Structures are given as structure tokens and as C-alpha cells.
Amino acid sequence: MFGINGPEFILLLIIGVLVIGPSRLPEYTQKLANLVKEVRRMASGAREQIKEEVGIDIDEVDWKKYDPRQYDPRRIIKDALLEDDSKPVNAGAPVAAATAAAAAVDTKPKAPARIIERLAEGEAAPFDTEAT
């Protein structure tokens, strides 16, 4: 709890009792108890609200599945590269398809060459005041 071990916690309790004093100790103990009750009530209310809005119970979620420390990029890439995504191909289909694709590429009309308009020598370039 906050990196405090047992003897340190006992020492802090003793210092707290001495600073608060025996006369105000019951009052502060009651305030601490009320604070703990209020935090528990808010936590259960948040849990119920999540269950109503999302439709799942927080206790049923497998949180280890969402832990970012479990992802190893090397393993993910290796699995993706070793995955067999090839589909079976008919025996005569690749040759005919490749020939048809090559013929379609050759007969495709070519795009017209792009016309580049150049400024006359000594002419200032257009300036847009709204662009700067």
C-alpha cells in the first residue's frame, strides 16, 4: 500500500495519534469511516451504472486479454508471416487469366500528358494573403 511496509505504517499511526490528540481522535476516526463508506458506495454505484449502460458485468470481463504487456510485436509479425492465406487455384485458370490481364493492360488508353504552365520570365508568382 503506497510502498509503506508494516513498521512504517505503525510509526505513521503513532505520529497521527500524537498530532491529532486523544480528544479529537474519535471524531477523525468517524470521519475516516464515513469516507470509506462513501467511496465503497460510489464504487458500487459506478459498477452498477457500467452494468446498465454497457450490459456486461465487470467481474465477467477477462482483463488479462486486454493487458498491453502480453503483446509481443515479434510474435505477432511472425504469426502473420507464417499464416497460410493462399487460396487453391484451378490448374488452367492462372495462365489464361495472366494472358487476358496482359492484353487488357496493353489496350488500355494512356492518360494525356500533364500540361505545366510556367510563368513568364520576370513575372511575380501569385500570392495568396489568406494562405499565410
N, C-alpha and C positions, 0 to 999 in steps of 0.2 A: 504494500500500500504506500505509494508515493516514495518508494525507496527507503522507507524507515523500518529498521528492524525492531525487535521486541524491547531491548533495553532503552533505545532512544525514545520509543513511544511512551514507555513508563515515565521516563525523565520529563518528557513534554507534558504528560498528565499532572505530574507533581508541580511543575512550574506553573501550569494553568490554574491549579487549585490554589497555589500561593498568591498568584496575581489577582484572581477573582475574589478570593476570600471565602471563608465558610458562611458568611451571612448571605452572599449573593449566589452561592453555588446551586441551591435548589432551583432558583429562578432560571439560571442559564442551562441547567440540566433539562428543565421542562421545555425551554426554547429549542434545544437541540433535538429532543424527542419529537416536538411538533414539526420541525424542519424535515426530519427523516420520514415522518408520516406523509407530509405533503409531497415530498419527492417520490415516494412509493405510489401515491395516488396519481400523480402526474404521469409516471411511467406506465401504470396500468391503463390509464386513460388514453395515452398515446398508442399503446398496444392494441386496444380495442378499436380506436379510430383507424389504424392501419388495416386491421382485420375487416372492418366495414367497407373501407374505400377500395382496397386492393383485392380483397376476397381471399387472402391467404393468411394462415396463422404463422407468426414469426418463428415459433418453435418447430414448425414443419419444414422450414427452409434449410437446405444443405449449404451452409455458409462456406464450407471448405471448397466447394465448387467455384466460388467467386473470389477466392484468395489469389491476388496477383503474384504471390511468390511461387505459385505452383507452375506458372508458365515459363517454359524454357524455350527461347526463340530457336535455338539449335535443333531441339527435338521437333518443334512444330514444322520447321523448314524441311527437316529430314523426312518426316512423315508425309508432307505434301509432295516432295520429290519422288518418294518411293510409291506413292499411290498409283494404282493402275487405272487410268481414266480412258484408255483406248477402247474403242467400240469395235466389234467384229465387222469386217468389211467383206463384201461379196468378191468372189475371185475375179470377175471380168469388169467390175464397176470402176476400179481406180484408173485403169488405162483409158477407158472411154471417157471418163469424167475429166481426166487431165488433158486429153486431146481436145475436148469440147471447150474447156476453160482457156486453153492456149489460143484457140481460134477466136473465141469471144474477145480476148484481150487485144488481138491484132486488128480486129474490125471496129473496135471502139473509136468513136470520133475523138480527136485530140482537142483539148481546150485551147482557145485562142491565146496568143502571147499577150502578156500584160503590157499595157501601154504606160510608160513612165513619162510624166510631164515634168520638164525641167524648167527652172527659172532662167530668164534671160540674164546675161552677164551684167552684173552691177545692180540687178533688181533685188530689193529687200524681201526677205522671207515674210510671209504673213504672220501677224502677231495677234494672239487672242488674249485680251485682258482678263477674261473670266477664267482662263485655264490656269493662271498662276496664283 
